[in-house]
Amino acid sequence: MEATSKRLRAAIYARLSRDSDDSTSVETQLDDDRKFCELRGWDVVLVAVDDGVSGSVRPADREGFGEILGNLDKVDVVVARGVDRFSRVTSHFAELVEMLANAGATLADVQGQCDLTSPYGRFVTTIMVAFAEMERETIRSRILRSRVALRQQGRWLGGAAPYGFVIIPHPEGGKCLDIDPDEAPQVLEELVDRLIDGHHLTNEIDRLNNSPHLAPMDYRRAKAGTWHPPMARSDWTYAPLYELLRSPVLRGFRVEGKRKDRRVVRDADGEPIRVGPPLLSDEKWFALQAALDANATNPRRPRRKATLLLHVANCPLCADPTLYYNSREYDYELKEPKPEDAPPQTKRMDVYNCMAAKSKKLREAGPCPGVTVNAEKLEAMAKDWFLENFGAAEYMERVRVGGTDHVAEIKELEADVEELSARTASLRGTALDAILSQLQGRSDRLEELRARPVEPERWEKRPTGLTVAEKWHAGDTAERRLLLLEFGVRVAVEPAYGARTWRPERVRITAAESSLDMRAELEAVADDAV
């Protein structure tokens, strides 16, 4: 540092940590710094601030202090209100002192704790920083204990509420979740019901994007008054919606972690801790998870569209009998001459084909030479056959009645026991004791449910006031496919064996025995009427 006869060039610094609400404000710190420099006749040449930055962060890694370090050739002394503003980690502080000394600069603090002009002063300053470090650890421990207590008490710890919920004051202090009084729960309930009925999530996202319902982000902004027409709308997207539908928070449970690391927070007995009321009942939650499992799709590669005959049309010769929908486009030449700069002409012909049609290896190894059939004509034939045979019948809705087999809850408890057992391998001491207590509680509950009597569920058919034809015409492609599956319709397509034209005789359509009994009853009624 240069001789004291010269006016020193000072950089004043303020830092406010997010750890403490009662910290001195940035404005007050800077005002104290300026008064300190004025009393000593120092010129303030640089002002730097780190707002919301912990004292545990290395000074060189902070944006504000980094500006000071980048201009040390213009600074003789760095001033802060207290030593703890520089750092709360002893090793970081020592590193900072050495860095400044190498550049010919030093530190000073308004409270007079920092004296680097003598070995004794540097020793005392280091002790002060060590105390600041201890204070930081004490604050951190207090915050962690507070969070653990709030977590165990079912408080909401912060962040935006999940879609379908709102944050409200807890009667005993803090925050918790409650059901959103506006439209979000109804939107979710309709979506869940449709997924349970067999609709695919990808198609439901298309439906939501064509509906007036705002996507979760815009919905949250609209409730806060920061979104309104004619602002552009965000799209409903697969991954975050899938994540929400898989999250136990819909049951009102506290959840920590994301995706594969997500788990329910539990009490000492292993019971899930609730942070709000359930948006879905346990029965509906388990049904939703089963529906999502049945329609499992990589969230990054969802299906592009619903197909009418998926798992309805089949190849009788393949080991995997499913006929899959594929889109095809062909280039073709017009018969009449066309200008040279005219775009190429394409013809679209979507098809259903089996796995052998896609794999030369399967064709050579198996009995099937490959099945490919015009999708439009096959779907039209299946539709005409179905409506001709069942269109006039009254559509009866299947409703589940009774059933107390506890299968879903037992499956969930088995997963809990497996998760908790796996966690014991990496824990010791008090943490291990807590997990073992939870594991014992879950195991006891599992044994209790396994010992309960089982009452098989049954299904009843209830009238809807609609004919099957009316139900068909009112639905979209996905709903019509479910209707075909409900009646047990199967469409078997024989190989063409080289023929290139549409031949209806390749197609054989059947239905479930119970559905055929319904058709026989309709025919009998028609004969009596004659």
DOLONU-32614 format. One record per residue (C-alpha): z, y, x; residue number from 1. Coordinates in Angstrom, 2 decimals. Each point is the difference from the previous one (the first is absolute). Layout:
<pts>
Z, Y, X, resi
Z, Y, X, NUM
...
</pts>
This chain:
<pts>
Z, Y, X, resi
0.00, 0.00, 0.00, 1
-0.83, 3.43, 1.24, 2
2.57, 2.64, 1.08, 3
2.27, 1.35, -2.72, 4
-1.03, 3.61, 0.77, 5
-3.18, -0.71, -1.90, 6
0.11, -0.13, -3.80, 7
-0.17, -3.64, -0.98, 8
-2.64, -1.30, -2.38, 9
1.67, -1.98, -2.77, 10
-1.31, -2.57, -2.45, 11
2.30, -0.24, -3.02, 12
0.24, -3.32, -1.84, 13
1.37, -1.22, -3.35, 14
0.23, -3.55, -1.32, 15
1.19, -1.15, -3.40, 16
0.60, -3.70, -0.55, 17
-0.55, -1.69, -3.34, 18
3.23, -1.95, 0.60, 19
2.38, 2.75, -1.14, 20
-0.14, 2.37, -2.93, 21
2.57, 2.39, 1.47, 22
-1.89, 0.76, 3.24, 23
-0.48, 3.62, 0.92, 24
-3.36, 1.21, -1.32, 25
-2.99, 0.56, 2.27, 26
0.05, 3.74, -0.77, 27
3.68, 0.31, 0.99, 28
-0.55, -1.94, 3.23, 29
-2.93, 2.21, 1.02, 30
1.92, 3.18, -0.88, 31
2.91, -1.13, 2.22, 32
-2.44, -0.86, 2.80, 33
-1.60, 3.47, -0.13, 34
3.39, 1.80, 0.07, 35
1.06, -2.16, 2.97, 36
-3.17, 0.93, 1.95, 37
0.39, 3.68, -0.90, 38
3.58, 0.11, 1.35, 39
-1.18, -1.47, 3.29, 40
-3.10, 2.12, 0.28, 41
-2.42, -2.90, -0.24, 42
-3.51, 0.35, -1.46, 43
-0.85, -2.46, -2.80, 44
-3.54, -1.20, 0.79, 45
-0.16, -3.15, -2.12, 46
1.54, -1.26, -3.26, 47
-0.06, -3.73, -0.83, 48
1.38, -1.90, -3.00, 49
0.39, -3.68, -0.89, 50
1.00, -0.17, -3.65, 51
1.07, -3.38, -1.34, 52
0.06, -1.67, 3.44, 53
2.94, -2.15, 1.11, 54
1.86, 0.71, 3.23, 55
-0.72, -3.59, 1.03, 56
-3.70, 0.81, 0.45, 57
-0.97, 0.63, 3.63, 58
-0.59, 3.77, 0.49, 59
-3.43, -0.63, 1.50, 60
-0.99, -1.90, -3.18, 61
0.83, 2.90, -2.32, 62
-2.77, 2.35, -1.06, 63
2.02, 3.21, 0.40, 64
1.70, -0.83, 3.29, 65
-3.26, -1.42, 1.27, 66
-1.45, 3.52, -0.29, 67
2.76, 1.29, 2.29, 68
-0.60, -2.76, 2.55, 69
-3.69, 0.83, -0.04, 70
0.75, 3.62, 0.97, 71
2.70, -0.41, 2.66, 72
-2.02, 2.15, 2.41, 73
0.77, 2.96, -2.31, 74
3.68, -0.84, -0.70, 75
3.15, 0.38, 2.14, 76
2.63, -1.14, -2.48, 77
0.06, -1.92, -3.29, 78
2.65, 1.19, -2.47, 79
1.46, -1.88, -2.98, 80
3.06, 0.53, -2.19, 81
1.79, -3.11, 1.34, 82
-0.48, -2.82, 2.48, 83
-0.54, -2.48, -2.85, 84
-3.11, 1.99, -1.03, 85
-1.66, -1.12, 3.25, 86
0.91, -3.67, -0.38, 87
2.63, -2.41, -1.27, 88
-0.91, -2.71, 2.53, 89
1.51, 0.25, 3.49, 90
-2.96, -1.59, 1.80, 91
-2.46, 2.28, -1.82, 92
2.04, 3.07, 0.94, 93
0.15, -0.99, 3.67, 94
-3.74, -0.54, -0.01, 95
-0.54, 3.44, -1.55, 96
2.23, 1.75, 2.59, 97
-1.92, -1.63, 2.84, 98
-3.36, 0.90, -1.57, 99
0.98, 3.67, -0.35, 100
1.50, 0.14, 3.51, 101
-3.25, -1.30, 1.48, 102
-1.82, 2.83, -1.77, 103
2.50, 2.65, 1.17, 104
1.60, 0.47, -3.44, 105
3.41, -0.72, -1.52, 106
1.87, -0.25, -3.32, 107
2.53, 2.29, -1.70, 108
1.86, -0.24, -3.31, 109
1.50, 2.66, -2.23, 110
3.36, -1.80, -0.30, 111
0.47, 0.00, 3.80, 112
0.19, -3.78, 0.33, 113
-2.91, -0.28, 2.44, 114
0.51, 1.06, 3.63, 115
-2.48, -1.53, 2.44, 116
0.72, 2.29, 2.97, 117
2.60, -2.31, 1.60, 118
0.68, -3.77, 0.29, 119
3.15, 0.42, -2.11, 120
-1.92, 1.91, -2.66, 121
-2.69, -2.67, -0.12, 122
2.74, -2.67, -0.31, 123
1.68, 1.78, -2.91, 124
-3.36, 0.54, -1.70, 125
-0.78, -3.71, 0.30, 126
3.37, -0.82, -1.61, 127
-0.81, 2.38, -2.86, 128
-3.34, -1.74, -0.55, 129
1.76, -3.37, 0.05, 130
2.31, 1.25, -2.77, 131
-3.07, 1.18, -1.95, 132
-1.50, -3.46, 0.41, 133
3.19, -1.59, -1.30, 134
-0.03, 2.39, -2.96, 135
-3.60, -0.95, -0.76, 136
0.93, -3.69, -0.02, 137
2.97, 0.74, -2.26, 138
-2.23, 1.88, -2.44, 139
-2.54, -2.81, 0.10, 140
2.64, -2.64, -0.68, 141
1.40, 2.05, -2.88, 142
-3.46, 0.33, -1.54, 143
-0.68, -3.73, 0.38, 144
3.36, -0.87, -1.59, 145
-0.72, 2.42, -2.82, 146
-3.43, -1.55, -0.57, 147
1.46, -3.50, -0.05, 148
2.62, 1.09, -2.54, 149
-2.59, 1.75, -2.18, 150
-2.29, -3.03, 0.24, 151
2.78, -2.31, -1.14, 152
0.84, 2.37, -2.86, 153
-3.57, 0.02, -1.33, 154
-0.83, 3.59, 0.98, 155
-3.52, 1.23, 0.68, 156
-0.11, 0.97, 3.68, 157
-2.99, 2.33, -0.11, 158
-3.77, 0.18, -0.26, 159
-2.29, 0.18, -3.02, 160
0.86, -2.16, -3.00, 161
-2.26, -3.04, -0.53, 162
-2.64, 0.40, -2.73, 163
1.70, -0.59, -3.36, 164
3.37, 1.40, 1.12, 165
1.65, 3.39, 0.43, 166
2.94, 1.03, 2.20, 167
3.12, 1.15, -1.87, 168
3.60, 0.87, 1.01, 169
2.34, -2.98, 0.16, 170
3.15, 0.44, -2.14, 171
2.19, -0.70, 3.04, 172
-1.96, 2.18, 2.42, 173
-3.28, -0.33, 1.83, 174
-3.30, -1.00, -1.59, 175
-1.39, -3.05, -1.78, 176
-3.15, -1.03, -1.86, 177
-0.71, 0.06, -3.72, 178
-3.03, -0.90, -2.12, 179
-2.55, 2.82, -0.10, 180
0.07, 1.52, -3.52, 181
-3.73, 0.83, 0.20, 182
-3.08, -2.22, -0.03, 183
0.32, -1.94, 3.30, 184
2.13, -2.91, -1.34, 185
-2.43, -0.51, -2.91, 186
-2.97, -0.02, 2.38, 187
1.74, -2.58, 2.19, 188
1.06, -2.12, -2.97, 189
-3.56, -0.16, -1.34, 190
-1.32, -0.83, 3.47, 191
2.56, -2.78, 0.47, 192
-0.73, -1.48, -3.44, 193
-3.72, -0.09, 0.75, 194
0.55, -1.61, 3.40, 195
2.23, -2.65, -1.58, 196
-2.74, -0.61, -2.58, 197
-2.37, -0.83, 2.87, 198
-1.76, 3.24, 0.89, 199
-0.68, 0.57, 3.68, 200
1.66, 2.93, 1.74, 201
-3.31, 1.26, 1.41, 202
-1.46, 0.31, -3.49, 203
3.18, 1.65, -1.23, 204
-0.32, 2.63, 2.74, 205
-3.52, 0.75, -1.22, 206
1.40, 0.35, -3.53, 207
2.75, 2.37, 1.15, 208
-2.47, 2.13, 1.97, 209
-2.05, 0.38, -3.19, 210
3.09, 0.86, -2.07, 211
1.79, 3.36, -0.35, 212
3.05, -1.36, 1.84, 213
0.65, 1.73, 3.34, 214
0.43, -2.08, 3.14, 215
3.64, -0.12, 1.24, 216
-0.44, 2.76, 2.61, 217
-1.60, 2.44, -2.46, 218
2.48, -1.00, -2.71, 219
2.90, 0.88, 2.28, 220
-1.64, 3.31, 0.94, 221
-0.72, 0.81, -3.66, 222
3.67, -0.55, -0.92, 223
0.95, 2.34, 2.86, 224
-2.51, 2.61, -1.20, 225
-2.21, -0.15, 3.10, 226
-2.97, -1.78, -1.63, 227
-1.93, 1.12, -3.04, 228
-3.61, -0.07, -1.27, 229
-2.63, 0.69, 1.20, 230
1.38, -1.23, 3.33, 231
-1.70, -3.16, 1.31, 232
1.70, -3.26, -0.99, 233
1.06, -2.70, 2.47, 234
-1.15, -3.56, -0.65, 235
2.19, -2.94, -0.90, 236
-0.30, -2.34, 2.97, 237
0.69, -3.70, 0.50, 238
2.46, -0.24, 2.91, 239
2.77, 2.43, -1.13, 240
-0.16, -1.22, -3.60, 241
0.16, -3.63, 1.13, 242
2.97, 0.92, 2.21, 243
1.81, 1.58, -2.96, 244
-0.67, -2.97, -2.29, 245
1.43, -2.34, 2.64, 246
3.09, 2.16, 0.62, 247
3.33, -1.10, -1.55, 248
0.74, 3.71, -0.55, 249
-1.71, -0.55, -3.38, 250
3.04, -2.12, -0.87, 251
2.26, 2.90, 1.01, 252
0.93, -1.63, 3.33, 253
0.56, 1.90, 3.23, 254
-2.71, -0.97, 2.47, 255
-0.34, 0.72, 3.72, 256
-2.97, -0.58, 2.29, 257
-3.67, -0.28, -0.89, 258
-2.45, -2.81, -0.60, 259
1.00, -3.13, 1.95, 260
3.26, 1.62, 1.18, 261
1.04, 1.07, -3.50, 262
3.22, -1.49, -1.31, 263
2.55, 0.63, -2.71, 264
3.31, 1.60, 1.03, 265
2.92, -2.22, -1.05, 266
3.74, 0.26, -0.52, 267
2.61, -2.20, 1.65, 268
-0.79, -2.89, -2.39, 269
-3.73, 0.25, 0.58, 270
-0.68, 1.56, -3.40, 271
-2.74, 2.68, -0.01, 272
1.32, 3.57, -0.08, 273
-1.49, 2.12, -2.77, 274
-1.07, 3.58, 0.60, 275
-1.22, 0.52, -3.57, 276
-0.77, -1.75, -3.29, 277
-2.71, -2.70, -0.05, 278
-3.45, 1.21, -0.95, 279
-1.07, -3.64, -0.53, 280
2.13, -2.79, -1.42, 281
0.60, -3.03, 2.23, 282
-2.27, -2.11, -2.22, 283
-2.87, 2.48, 0.22, 284
0.56, 0.51, 3.74, 285
-0.32, -3.73, 0.72, 286
-3.06, -0.25, -2.24, 287
-1.59, 2.93, 1.86, 288
0.62, -1.61, 3.39, 289
-1.52, -3.26, -1.23, 290
-3.06, 1.91, -1.26, 291
-0.42, 1.80, 3.33, 292
0.36, -3.31, 1.85, 293
-2.65, -1.58, -2.22, 294
-2.42, 2.85, 0.66, 295
0.90, 0.37, 3.68, 296
-2.53, 2.12, 1.85, 297
0.09, 1.68, 3.35, 298
0.91, 3.62, -0.92, 299
-2.57, 1.26, 2.51, 300
-2.80, -2.01, -1.59, 301
0.51, -0.03, -3.76, 302
-2.58, -1.44, -2.37, 303
-2.72, 2.45, -0.88, 304
-0.42, -0.91, -3.66, 305
1.10, -2.39, -2.72, 306
-2.36, -2.93, -0.61, 307
-0.22, -1.67, -3.38, 308
-0.27, -3.63, 1.12, 309
2.26, -0.13, 3.08, 310
1.90, -3.35, -0.29, 311
-1.96, -0.65, -3.19, 312
-3.38, -0.93, 1.49, 313
0.00, -2.96, 2.39, 314
-2.16, -2.31, 2.09, 315
0.55, -3.68, -0.96, 316
-0.95, -1.28, 3.48, 317
2.04, 2.21, 2.39, 318
3.54, -0.71, 1.23, 319
0.74, 3.66, -0.79, 320
-1.65, 0.19, -3.43, 321
0.33, 3.78, -0.44, 322
-3.20, 1.99, -0.43, 323
0.35, 3.42, 1.61, 324
-1.70, 3.22, -1.07, 325
-2.34, 1.58, 2.55, 326
-2.17, 3.12, -0.19, 327
-3.55, -0.22, 1.34, 328
-2.76, 2.54, 0.45, 329
-3.61, -0.83, 0.88, 330
-2.76, 2.18, 1.37, 331
-3.28, -0.41, -1.86, 332
-3.45, 1.57, -0.04, 333
-1.45, 1.75, -3.05, 334
-3.32, -1.40, -1.24, 335
-1.53, 3.48, -0.22, 336
-0.47, 2.11, 3.18, 337
2.88, 2.33, 0.89, 338
0.24, 3.04, 2.31, 339
0.85, -0.75, 3.62, 340
3.17, 2.14, -0.14, 341
1.30, -1.69, -3.17, 342
3.45, -1.66, 0.44, 343
0.04, -3.83, 0.10, 344
0.33, -1.71, -3.37, 345
2.98, -2.32, -0.52, 346
0.81, -2.50, -2.71, 347
3.55, -1.07, -0.74, 348
0.85, -3.54, -1.11, 349
3.69, -0.90, 0.08, 350
0.80, -3.70, 0.20, 351
2.77, -2.53, -0.17, 352
-0.09, -2.55, 2.79, 353
2.16, -2.75, 1.43, 354
1.30, -0.39, 3.55, 355
-2.77, -2.48, 0.88, 356
-2.61, 2.62, -0.87, 357
1.57, 2.24, 2.66, 358
0.55, -2.64, 2.70, 359
-2.73, -2.14, 1.59, 360
2.73, -2.18, 1.49, 361
1.39, -0.81, -3.47, 362
-3.46, -0.71, -1.37, 363
-0.72, -2.44, 2.80, 364
3.40, -1.73, -0.21, 365
0.52, -0.23, -3.74, 366
-1.70, -1.06, -3.21, 367
-0.71, 3.55, -1.20, 368
-3.29, 1.62, 1.02, 369
1.41, 3.37, -1.14, 370
0.26, 1.66, -3.40, 371
-1.35, 3.50, -0.56, 372
-0.50, 1.37, -3.50, 373
-0.92, 3.37, -1.53, 374
3.32, 1.71, -0.85, 375
-1.29, 2.09, -2.90, 376
-1.59, -2.95, -1.80, 377
2.91, -2.34, 0.64, 378
2.54, 2.55, -1.31, 379
-2.14, 0.68, -3.10, 380
-0.24, -3.73, -0.71, 381
3.77, -0.48, 0.36, 382
0.70, 3.00, -2.22, 383
-2.38, -1.18, -2.75, 384
1.45, -3.52, 0.07, 385
3.58, 1.25, -0.15, 386
-0.53, 2.45, -2.87, 387
-2.09, -2.48, -1.96, 388
2.71, -2.66, 0.23, 389
3.17, 2.11, -0.22, 390
-0.95, 3.56, -0.98, 391
0.91, -0.40, -3.67, 392
3.45, -1.46, 0.69, 393
3.14, 2.11, -0.24, 394
1.27, 0.90, 3.44, 395
3.56, -1.29, 0.46, 396
2.05, 1.57, 2.75, 397
2.01, -2.38, 2.20, 398
3.67, 1.07, 0.26, 399
2.64, -1.69, 2.14, 400
3.14, -0.99, -1.90, 401
3.31, -1.17, 1.45, 402
0.36, -1.53, 3.41, 403
3.04, 0.15, 2.31, 404
-1.11, -1.96, 3.04, 405
1.11, 2.72, 2.48, 406
-2.91, -1.02, 2.22, 407
-0.93, 3.55, 1.01, 408
3.58, 1.02, 0.80, 409
0.61, -3.24, 1.89, 410
-3.14, 0.61, 2.04, 411
1.21, 3.54, 0.78, 412
3.45, -1.27, 1.03, 413
-1.57, -2.62, 2.25, 414
-2.01, 2.78, 1.69, 415
3.23, 2.06, 0.38, 416
1.81, -2.93, 1.62, 417
-2.93, -0.58, 2.37, 418
-0.14, 3.70, 0.97, 419
3.75, 0.31, 0.58, 420
0.08, -3.27, 1.96, 421
-2.76, 1.27, 2.30, 422
1.89, 3.26, 0.65, 423
3.15, -1.82, 1.20, 424
-1.80, -1.20, 3.13, 425
-0.18, 3.51, 1.53, 426
3.40, 1.37, -1.05, 427
3.50, -0.12, 1.44, 428
3.50, 1.13, -0.91, 429
0.56, 2.15, -3.10, 430
-3.70, 0.15, -0.92, 431
-0.19, -3.81, 0.04, 432
3.15, -0.27, -2.16, 433
-1.54, 2.36, -2.58, 434
-3.25, -2.01, -0.20, 435
1.89, -3.31, -0.23, 436
1.99, 1.42, -2.92, 437
-3.23, 0.99, -1.75, 438
-1.51, -3.39, 0.76, 439
2.97, -1.78, -1.53, 440
-0.20, 2.15, -3.14, 441
-3.72, -0.69, -0.47, 442
0.49, -3.74, 0.66, 443
2.78, -0.20, -2.60, 444
-2.19, 1.75, -2.56, 445
-2.88, -2.36, 0.79, 446
2.12, -3.09, -0.53, 447
1.32, 1.46, -3.26, 448
-3.52, 0.51, -1.39, 449
-1.19, -3.42, 1.11, 450
2.87, -1.57, -1.95, 451
-0.84, 1.79, -3.26, 452
-1.87, -1.90, -2.75, 453
-3.73, 0.59, -0.32, 454
-1.67, 0.93, -3.31, 455
-3.80, -0.33, 0.34, 456
-2.02, 2.98, -1.18, 457
-2.63, -0.34, -2.71, 458
-2.94, 2.04, -1.18, 459
-0.74, 1.10, -3.54, 460
-3.18, 1.42, -1.41, 461
0.35, 3.09, -2.14, 462
-2.72, 1.63, -2.13, 463
-1.50, 3.30, 1.17, 464
-2.19, 0.92, -2.98, 465
-3.10, -0.17, 2.23, 466
-2.77, -2.55, 0.21, 467
-0.89, -1.44, 3.39, 468
-3.28, 1.95, -0.13, 469
1.87, 3.26, -0.64, 470
2.35, -0.77, 2.87, 471
-3.03, -0.68, 2.23, 472
-1.85, 3.21, -0.83, 473
3.17, 2.12, 0.38, 474
0.67, -1.21, 3.54, 475
-1.48, 0.73, 3.40, 476
-1.45, -2.59, 2.38, 477
3.41, -1.05, 1.33, 478
1.43, -0.42, -3.53, 479
-3.02, -2.04, -1.11, 480
0.38, -2.29, 3.03, 481
3.66, -0.56, -0.95, 482
-1.12, -0.85, -3.53, 483
-2.38, -2.67, 1.34, 484
2.78, -1.44, 2.16, 485
2.43, 0.03, -2.92, 486
-2.41, -2.14, -2.05, 487
-0.54, -2.31, 2.96, 488
-3.72, 0.78, 0.21, 489
-1.78, -1.63, 2.96, 490
-3.61, 0.66, 0.99, 491
-1.46, -2.74, 2.25, 492
-3.31, 0.80, 1.75, 493
-2.16, -2.75, 1.53, 494
-2.08, 0.66, 3.14, 495
-3.55, 1.27, -0.59, 496
-1.52, -2.52, 2.46, 497
-2.73, 2.38, 1.06, 498
-0.81, 1.54, -3.40, 499
-0.12, 3.80, 0.15, 500
0.01, 0.84, -3.72, 501
2.94, 0.27, -2.38, 502
0.63, -3.32, -1.77, 503
2.79, -0.03, -2.60, 504
0.14, -3.80, 0.11, 505
1.70, 0.27, 3.42, 506
3.05, 1.49, -1.76, 507
2.65, -2.00, -1.85, 508
2.75, 1.94, -1.82, 509
3.24, -1.57, -1.25, 510
3.40, 1.19, -1.23, 511
3.57, -1.32, -0.06, 512
0.78, -2.74, -2.52, 513
2.29, 2.31, -2.00, 514
-2.75, 2.59, -0.23, 515
-2.49, -2.64, -1.17, 516
2.47, -0.97, -2.75, 517
-0.08, 3.66, -1.10, 518
-3.79, -0.10, -0.10, 519
0.11, -3.18, -2.13, 520
2.30, 1.76, -2.46, 521
-2.41, 2.94, -0.22, 522
-2.92, -2.34, -0.66, 523
1.99, -1.77, -2.73, 524
0.81, 3.31, -1.68, 525
-3.66, 0.98, 0.17, 526
-1.06, -3.33, -1.58, 527
2.52, 0.44, -2.85, 528
-1.34, 3.47, -0.64, 529
-3.51, -1.41, -0.41, 530
</pts>
